[in-house]
């Protein structure tokens, strides 16, 4: 009998080889070389199958390899489903599989094969035995005609587990390791049943997407909208489809869509920095963070708003720079941008939108006012917000200075700066204003017109989700915008008796130089006494002696200063934002656009200085090489706009800068948004 079987096997192999009886296929020659090398013993022993419409689910085994087409090429997977996207699934089968399958069929389909008879066409038809293996259908993935299915597709980076429960249906669970290539299928459902769908992300409380809902309701988009899926954050519905067979396909994103609004500081405009060849200012940290914020126009949106006093492609407006009369216009523009994005068709079904807001200087004041303005709209259920839960996830601000009206006070009621608003801008933030608020302030700023609007209350405390850190440097050393060039610091004119060249006069000039350096003491200060003119004193003879003349000098410190201290603030804000879930791309993206590198010296000096204090050697070195002098000492206009603080009710910790406290009242029973940790990522949910 054994000899007979061996003879039959040989005959079958011969006839299969001669007839080349294989299912529809192509060779593996067109596959990438790295894929072909995985096919043992040789790629020619394998074929690429052409899929049939009734295939559903294919698993990898010793005879089968399954690949998914992605943007990065072919990716090997353990199993794949052809439902809905057959062009994405590639099945590679070993030829020897078909010989074994057909040989087995030849002996079993009709009780054996007469070794003296050739193999018939019915025995060689590969579709019957082959299809049995290729289909490999799980019972819950291949419903009968009367059964219904819910298909779930997912976008986003997070791994999500979905669970469906029903009264007369066993609990079904499916997991996705991020965005799905093919949908997760929940089968064996009844059109008369009621179902609950839950989502679970590691480290985050389970989310009920819908509870005990009739299957028929899931077919109706209006009833699905009424479920308010994701109103407390978490997984959001972005698309709903119903097939001709009455199956429901739900498309989710693992987190709510995000919108980033970026308010630049007074006189700063990244567009003009590019257009004006004579503008040598480096773009601010706001411009750089805007560049890094994720944006695809579908689920991620962003908008940059130019600083007060500027318009793209136009010259700066001096009056606006001084009194910020366009402050309200920036707020109105930001609201319009937000409303426009909320109406984007791609997020029509989502119920929560996460907003991240950044600002510098008056832009930081605008960011705070914008947060309060939108939160008021939400409380009033303003229809402009498209019935969505608009949540401020993160507010990142650099050295808030309001000075609306140019007077350096905490009154923002000037009519010209709020004529497009219902009431004066409010900068005070409480614990419910945003998920997290981070404020970087300038320790060395001391100008009268640049008072700090702190996050601290009068007792010096902060709300639990607010954080305020000071850094060495003045205003733009924190928020950025300084040019990478030498700076001339001018001091008041000095009138000295005598004429240049006279030893007695030269000694007086040297004394004046030392006196100025002592008065305006700064590490590394080296004042040059620049000759301006000489005049004969009143009443002296025209042929007077040297002592009858007065010579006027302009004391100038021609200072070389590095502008990269602002990069420390950039990295500090970037790290804090990413820690709170803000979708910022890798900093290296700025490589060919804006300077951003943090030198080893700055990265080392700043922490040392903060630990040891302003009198430390590290801080003194920062003064000498990195910290700018923002005050002006000459000219009526310059002294008015940039003169030092002389009288203040409240001052910062170092006593040299006026400060206004955050007067927001705590809300004792408010449901604030809370961050949960999923690895290094923060996931926000309503508490």
QUICOR-V296905 format. One record per residue. N is the residue number from 0. RES is the residue in one small letter. SS is DSSP state (h for helix, s for strand, l for the rest). OMEGA is omega in whole degrees, -180 to 180 (NA if undefined). BURIAL is 1 if it has 9 or more other C-alpha atoms within 8 Angstrom, else 0. Layout:
[[N;RES;SS;OMEGA;BURIAL] [N;RES;SS;OMEGA;BURIAL]]
This chain:
[[0;x;l;180;0] [1;x;h;179;0] [2;x;h;180;0] [3;x;h;-180;0] [4;x;h;179;0] [5;x;h;178;0] [6;x;h;180;1] [7;x;h;178;1] [8;x;h;-180;1] [9;x;h;179;0] [10;x;h;-180;1] [11;x;h;180;1] [12;x;h;-180;1] [13;x;h;-176;0] [14;x;h;177;1] [15;x;h;179;1] [16;x;h;-179;0] [17;x;h;-177;0] [18;x;h;-176;0] [19;x;l;-178;0] [20;x;l;178;1] [21;x;l;178;0] [22;x;l;178;1] [23;x;l;-173;0] [24;x;s;167;1] [25;x;s;178;0] [26;x;s;180;1] [27;x;h;-175;1] [28;x;h;-176;0] [29;x;h;180;0] [30;x;l;177;0] [31;x;l;-176;0] [32;x;h;-179;0] [33;x;h;175;0] [34;x;h;-178;1] [35;x;h;-179;1] [36;x;l;178;1] [37;x;l;-175;0] [38;x;l;-175;1] [39;x;l;-3;0] [40;x;l;-180;0] [41;x;l;-177;1] [42;x;h;-179;1] [43;x;h;178;0] [44;x;h;-175;1] [45;x;s;176;1] [46;x;s;177;1] [47;x;s;-175;1] [48;x;s;171;1] [49;x;l;-170;0] [50;x;l;175;0] [51;x;l;-174;0] [52;x;l;-175;0] [53;x;l;173;0] [54;x;l;-179;1] [55;x;l;-173;1] [56;x;s;-177;1] [57;x;s;-179;1] [58;x;s;176;1] [59;x;l;172;1] [60;x;s;-176;0] [61;x;l;-180;0] [62;x;l;-170;1] [63;x;s;172;1] [64;x;s;-177;1] [65;x;s;180;1] [66;x;s;176;1] [67;x;s;176;1] [68;x;s;175;1] [69;x;s;179;0] [70;x;l;-179;0] [71;x;l;-180;0] [72;x;s;-179;0] [73;x;s;180;1] [74;x;s;179;0] [75;x;s;179;0] [76;x;s;-180;1] [77;x;l;178;0] [78;x;s;180;1] [79;x;s;178;1] [80;x;s;-179;1] [81;x;l;-175;1] [82;x;l;172;1] [83;x;l;-177;0] [84;x;l;-174;0] [85;x;h;-177;0] [86;x;h;-179;0] [87;x;h;-173;1] [88;x;s;178;1] [89;x;s;-179;1] [90;x;s;179;1] [91;x;s;-174;1] [92;x;s;178;1] [93;x;s;-176;1] [94;x;h;-176;1] [95;x;h;178;0] [96;x;h;-176;1] [97;x;h;176;1] [98;x;h;-179;1] [99;x;h;-177;0] [100;x;h;-178;1] [101;x;h;177;1] [102;x;h;179;1] [103;x;h;178;0] [104;x;h;-177;1] [105;x;h;-179;1] [106;x;h;-172;1] [107;x;h;-173;0] [108;x;l;-180;0] [109;x;l;176;0] [110;x;l;178;0] [111;x;l;-177;0] [112;x;l;176;0] [113;x;l;-177;0] [114;x;l;-180;1] [115;x;l;180;0] [116;x;l;176;0] [117;x;l;178;0] [118;x;l;-179;1] [119;x;l;-179;0] [120;x;h;-179;0] [121;x;h;180;0] [122;x;h;-178;1] [123;x;h;179;1] [124;x;l;-174;0] [125;x;h;-171;1] [126;x;h;-178;0] [127;x;h;180;0] [128;x;h;-177;1] [129;x;h;-176;1] [130;x;h;179;1] [131;x;h;-179;0] [132;x;h;-178;0] [133;x;h;-178;1] [134;x;h;173;1] [135;x;l;-169;1] [136;x;l;172;1] [137;x;l;-174;0] [138;x;h;-178;0] [139;x;h;179;0] [140;x;h;-179;1] [141;x;l;-173;1] [142;x;l;171;1] [143;x;l;-174;0] [144;x;l;-176;0] [145;x;l;-177;0] [146;x;l;-179;1] [147;x;s;-180;1] [148;x;s;167;1] [149;x;s;178;1] [150;x;s;-179;1] [151;x;s;173;1] [152;x;s;-174;1] [153;x;s;169;1] [154;x;s;-180;1] [155;x;l;-174;1] [156;x;l;-172;0] [157;x;l;173;1] [158;x;l;-177;1] [159;x;s;173;1] [160;x;s;179;1] [161;x;s;179;1] [162;x;s;175;1] [163;x;s;178;1] [164;x;s;177;1] [165;x;s;-175;1] [166;x;l;-176;0] [167;x;l;-177;0] [168;x;s;176;0] [169;x;s;178;0] [170;x;s;-179;0] [171;x;s;-177;0] [172;x;s;176;0] [173;x;s;-179;1] [174;x;s;177;1] [175;x;s;178;1] [176;x;l;-176;1] [177;x;l;-177;1] [178;x;l;-178;1] [179;x;l;172;1] [180;x;l;177;0] [181;x;l;-175;1] [182;x;l;170;1] [183;x;s;-172;1] [184;x;s;175;1] [185;x;s;-175;1] [186;x;s;179;1] [187;x;s;178;1] [188;x;s;-178;1] [189;x;l;178;1] [190;x;l;-180;0] [191;x;l;-175;0] [192;x;l;174;1] [193;x;s;-171;1] [194;x;s;174;1] [195;x;s;178;1] [196;x;s;-180;1] [197;x;s;178;1] [198;x;s;-180;1] [199;x;s;174;1] [200;x;l;-176;1] [201;x;l;177;0] [202;x;l;-176;0] [203;x;l;178;1] [204;x;l;179;0] [205;x;l;-178;0] [206;x;s;175;1] [207;x;s;-180;1] [208;x;s;168;1] [209;x;s;-171;1] [210;x;s;174;0] [211;x;s;-177;0] [212;x;s;176;1] [213;x;s;179;1] [214;x;h;-179;1] [215;x;h;179;0] [216;x;h;-179;1] [217;x;h;177;1] [218;x;l;-175;1] [219;x;l;-176;0] [220;x;h;-180;0] [221;x;h;178;0] [222;x;h;176;1] [223;x;h;177;1] [224;x;h;-178;1] [225;x;h;179;0] [226;x;l;179;0] [227;x;l;180;0] [228;x;l;177;1] [229;x;l;-180;1] [230;x;l;177;1] [231;x;l;-180;0] [232;x;s;179;1] [233;x;l;-177;1] [234;x;l;-177;1] [235;x;s;175;1] [236;x;s;179;1] [237;x;s;180;1] [238;x;s;-179;0] [239;x;s;180;1] [240;x;s;175;0] [241;x;s;-179;1] [242;x;l;178;0] [243;x;l;179;0] [244;x;l;179;0] [245;x;l;176;0] [246;x;l;-176;1] [247;x;s;176;1] [248;x;s;-180;1] [249;x;s;180;1] [250;x;s;-177;1] [251;x;s;166;1] [252;x;s;-171;1] [253;x;l;177;1] [254;x;l;177;1] [255;x;l;174;1] [256;x;s;-176;1] [257;x;s;176;1] [258;x;s;178;1] [259;x;s;178;1] [260;x;s;-173;1] [261;x;s;179;1] [262;x;s;180;1] [263;x;l;-175;1] [264;x;l;-179;1] [265;x;l;177;1] [266;x;l;-179;1] [267;x;l;-177;1] [268;x;l;-175;1] [269;x;h;180;1] [270;x;h;179;0] [271;x;h;176;1] [272;x;h;-180;1] [273;x;h;-173;0] [274;x;h;-174;0] [275;x;l;-179;0] [276;x;l;-179;0] [277;x;l;178;0] [278;x;l;-177;0] [279;x;l;178;0] [280;x;s;174;1] [281;x;l;178;1] [282;x;l;-176;1] [283;x;l;176;1] [284;x;h;177;1] [285;x;h;178;1] [286;x;h;-178;1] [287;x;h;178;1] [288;x;h;176;1] [289;x;h;179;1] [290;x;h;-176;0] [291;x;h;-175;1] [292;x;s;-179;1] [293;x;l;178;1] [294;x;l;176;1] [295;x;l;179;0] [296;x;l;-180;0] [297;x;l;-179;1] [298;x;l;178;1] [299;x;s;-177;1] [300;x;s;176;1] [301;x;s;178;1] [302;x;s;176;1] [303;x;s;180;1] [304;x;s;-175;1] [305;x;l;-179;1] [306;x;l;176;1] [307;x;l;179;1] [308;x;l;-178;1] [309;x;l;169;1] [310;x;l;-178;1] [311;x;l;177;0] [312;x;l;-179;0] [313;x;l;177;0] [314;x;l;179;0] [315;x;l;180;1] [316;x;l;-174;0] [317;x;h;-178;0] [318;x;h;179;1] [319;x;h;176;1] [320;x;h;-176;1] [321;x;h;-170;1] [322;x;h;175;1] [323;x;l;-180;1] [324;x;l;179;1] [325;x;l;-178;1] [326;x;h;-178;1] [327;x;h;-180;1] [328;x;h;178;0] [329;x;h;178;1] [330;x;h;179;1] [331;x;h;179;1] [332;x;h;-180;0] [333;x;h;178;1] [334;x;h;179;1] [335;x;h;178;0] [336;x;h;180;1] [337;x;h;-178;1] [338;x;h;179;1] [339;x;h;180;0] [340;x;h;179;1] [341;x;h;-179;1] [342;x;l;179;1] [343;x;l;-175;1] [344;x;h;-176;0] [345;x;h;179;0] [346;x;h;-177;1] [347;x;l;-176;1] [348;x;l;-180;1] [349;x;l;-178;1] [350;x;l;177;1] [351;x;s;175;1] [352;x;s;178;1] [353;x;s;-179;1] [354;x;s;174;1] [355;x;s;-173;1] [356;x;s;-179;1] [357;x;s;178;1] [358;x;s;179;1] [359;x;s;175;1] [360;x;l;174;1] [361;x;h;175;1] [362;x;h;175;1] [363;x;h;175;1] [364;x;h;178;1] [365;x;h;179;1] [366;x;h;180;1] [367;x;h;178;1] [368;x;h;179;1] [369;x;h;178;1] [370;x;h;-180;1] [371;x;h;-179;1] [372;x;h;-179;0] [373;x;h;178;1] [374;x;h;176;1] [375;x;h;177;0] [376;x;h;-180;1] [377;x;h;180;1] [378;x;h;180;0] [379;x;l;-179;0] [380;x;l;179;0] [381;x;l;-177;1] [382;x;h;178;0] [383;x;h;-179;0] [384;x;h;172;1] [385;x;l;178;0] [386;x;l;180;1] [387;x;l;174;1] [388;x;s;-179;1] [389;x;s;-172;1] [390;x;s;174;1] [391;x;s;-179;1] [392;x;s;-174;1] [393;x;s;174;1] [394;x;s;-179;1] [395;x;s;-173;1] [396;x;s;178;1] [397;x;s;169;1] [398;x;l;-177;1] [399;x;l;173;1] [400;x;l;-180;1] [401;x;l;180;1] [402;x;l;174;1] [403;x;l;-173;1] [404;x;l;176;1] [405;x;l;-173;1] [406;x;l;175;0] [407;x;l;178;1] [408;x;l;-178;0] [409;x;l;178;0] [410;x;l;-176;0] [411;x;l;-172;1] [412;x;l;-179;1] [413;x;l;-173;1] [414;x;h;-176;0] [415;x;h;180;0] [416;x;h;179;1] [417;x;l;-176;1] [418;x;l;177;0] [419;x;l;178;0] [420;x;l;179;1] [421;x;l;179;0] [422;x;l;-179;0] [423;x;l;180;1] [424;x;l;177;1] [425;x;l;-177;0] [426;x;l;-176;1] [427;x;l;-179;1] [428;x;l;176;1] [429;x;l;-174;1] [430;x;l;-180;1] [431;x;l;-178;1] [432;x;l;-178;1] [433;x;l;178;1] [434;x;l;179;1] [435;x;s;177;1] [436;x;s;-180;1] [437;x;s;-175;1] [438;x;s;174;1] [439;x;s;-176;1] [440;x;s;-175;1] [441;x;s;-179;1] [442;x;l;-171;1] [443;x;l;176;0] [444;x;l;-178;1] [445;x;l;-178;1] [446;x;s;-178;1] [447;x;l;-177;1] [448;x;l;179;1] [449;x;l;178;1] [450;x;l;-178;1] [451;x;s;170;1] [452;x;s;-173;1] [453;x;l;171;1] [454;x;l;-178;1] [455;x;l;173;1] [456;x;l;-174;1] [457;x;l;177;0] [458;x;l;179;0] [459;x;l;-179;0] [460;x;l;180;0] [461;x;l;170;1] [462;x;l;-174;0] [463;x;l;-178;0] [464;x;l;174;1] [465;x;s;179;1] [466;x;s;-180;1] [467;x;s;179;1] [468;x;s;172;0] [469;x;s;178;0] [470;x;s;174;1] [471;x;l;178;1] [472;x;l;176;1] [473;x;l;-171;1] [474;x;h;-175;1] [475;x;h;168;1] [476;x;h;-180;1] [477;x;h;-177;1] [478;x;h;179;1] [479;x;l;177;1] [480;x;l;178;1] [481;x;l;177;1] [482;x;s;-180;0] [483;x;l;-176;1] [484;x;l;175;0] [485;x;s;-179;0] [486;x;s;175;0] [487;x;s;177;0] [488;x;s;-176;1] [489;x;s;178;1] [490;x;l;-177;1] [491;x;l;180;0] [492;x;l;-180;0] [493;x;s;-178;1] [494;x;s;-173;0] [495;x;s;-178;1] [496;x;s;180;1] [497;x;l;-179;1] [498;x;l;179;1] [499;x;l;179;0] [500;x;l;178;0] [501;x;l;-176;1] [502;x;h;-180;0] [503;x;h;179;0] [504;x;h;-179;1] [505;x;h;178;1] [506;x;h;178;0] [507;x;h;178;1] [508;x;h;180;1] [509;x;h;177;0] [510;x;h;179;0] [511;x;h;178;1] [512;x;h;-179;1] [513;x;h;179;0] [514;x;h;179;0] [515;x;h;180;1] [516;x;h;178;1] [517;x;h;-178;0] [518;x;h;-178;0] [519;x;l;-171;0] [520;x;l;-178;0] [521;x;l;179;0] [522;x;l;178;0] [523;x;l;-177;0] [524;x;l;-180;0] [525;x;l;-173;0] [526;x;l;171;1] [527;x;s;176;1] [528;x;s;-174;1] [529;x;s;-179;0] [530;x;s;177;0] [531;x;s;180;0] [532;x;s;174;0] [533;x;s;-179;1] [534;x;s;176;0] [535;x;s;-179;1] [536;x;l;-175;0] [537;x;l;176;0] [538;x;l;-179;0] [539;x;l;179;0] [540;x;l;-180;0] [541;x;l;178;0] [542;x;l;-174;0] [543;x;l;179;1] [544;x;l;-178;0] [545;x;h;-176;0] [546;x;h;177;1] [547;x;h;179;1] [548;x;s;171;1] [549;x;s;179;1] [550;x;s;-179;1] [551;x;s;180;1] [552;x;s;170;1] [553;x;s;177;1] [554;x;s;-178;1] [555;x;s;171;1] [556;x;s;178;1] [557;x;s;-168;1] [558;x;s;171;0] [559;x;s;-174;0] [560;x;l;179;1] [561;x;l;-176;1] [562;x;l;-172;1] [563;x;l;176;1] [564;x;h;179;1] [565;x;h;179;1] [566;x;h;177;1] [567;x;h;177;1] [568;x;h;177;1] [569;x;h;-179;1] [570;x;h;179;1] [571;x;h;-180;0] [572;x;h;179;1] [573;x;h;-178;1] [574;x;h;-180;0] [575;x;h;-179;1] [576;x;h;-180;1] [577;x;h;179;1] [578;x;h;-179;1] [579;x;l;172;1] [580;x;l;180;1] [581;x;l;-176;1] [582;x;l;177;0] [583;x;s;178;1] [584;x;l;-176;0] [585;x;l;-177;0] [586;x;h;-177;0] [587;x;h;177;0] [588;x;h;-179;1] [589;x;h;-170;1] [590;x;l;-176;1] [591;x;l;-175;0] [592;x;l;-177;0] [593;x;l;172;1] [594;x;l;-179;0] [595;x;l;-172;1] [596;x;l;177;0] [597;x;l;-177;1] [598;x;l;178;0] [599;x;h;-178;0] [600;x;h;-180;0] [601;x;h;-179;1] [602;x;h;179;1] [603;x;h;-174;0] [604;x;h;-174;1] [605;x;h;178;1] [606;x;h;178;0] [607;x;h;-180;1] [608;x;h;-179;1] [609;x;h;-179;1] [610;x;h;-173;0] [611;x;h;177;1] [612;x;l;-174;0] [613;x;l;180;0] [614;x;l;-177;0] [615;x;l;179;1] [616;x;h;-179;0] [617;x;h;-180;1] [618;x;h;179;1] [619;x;h;177;1] [620;x;h;175;1] [621;x;h;177;1] [622;x;h;-174;1] [623;x;h;-171;1] [624;x;h;-170;1] [625;x;l;-174;1] [626;x;l;-180;1] [627;x;l;171;1] [628;x;l;-174;0] [629;x;l;-179;1] [630;x;l;176;1] [631;x;l;-173;1] [632;x;l;-177;1] [633;x;l;176;1] [634;x;l;-177;0] [635;x;h;-178;0] [636;x;h;-179;0] [637;x;h;-179;1] [638;x;h;178;1] [639;x;h;-176;0] [640;x;h;-172;1] [641;x;h;177;1] [642;x;l;-177;1] [643;x;s;179;1] [644;x;l;179;1] [645;x;l;-177;0] [646;x;l;-178;0] [647;x;l;179;1] [648;x;l;177;0] [649;x;l;-179;0] [650;x;s;178;1] [651;x;l;-174;1] [652;x;l;-178;0] [653;x;l;175;0] [654;x;l;-174;0] [655;x;l;-177;1] [656;x;l;177;1] [657;x;s;-177;1] [658;x;s;174;1] [659;x;s;-176;1] [660;x;l;175;1] [661;x;l;-174;1] [662;x;l;180;0] [663;x;l;179;0] [664;x;l;178;0] [665;x;l;177;0] [666;x;l;-168;0] [667;x;l;-173;0] [668;x;l;-177;0] [669;x;l;175;0] [670;x;l;-179;0] [671;x;l;178;1] [672;x;s;-174;1] [673;x;s;179;1] [674;x;s;174;1] [675;x;s;-176;1] [676;x;s;172;1] [677;x;s;-171;1] [678;x;l;178;0] [679;x;l;-175;0] [680;x;s;177;1] [681;x;s;178;1] [682;x;s;-174;1] [683;x;s;175;1] [684;x;s;177;1] [685;x;s;-176;1] [686;x;l;NA;0]]
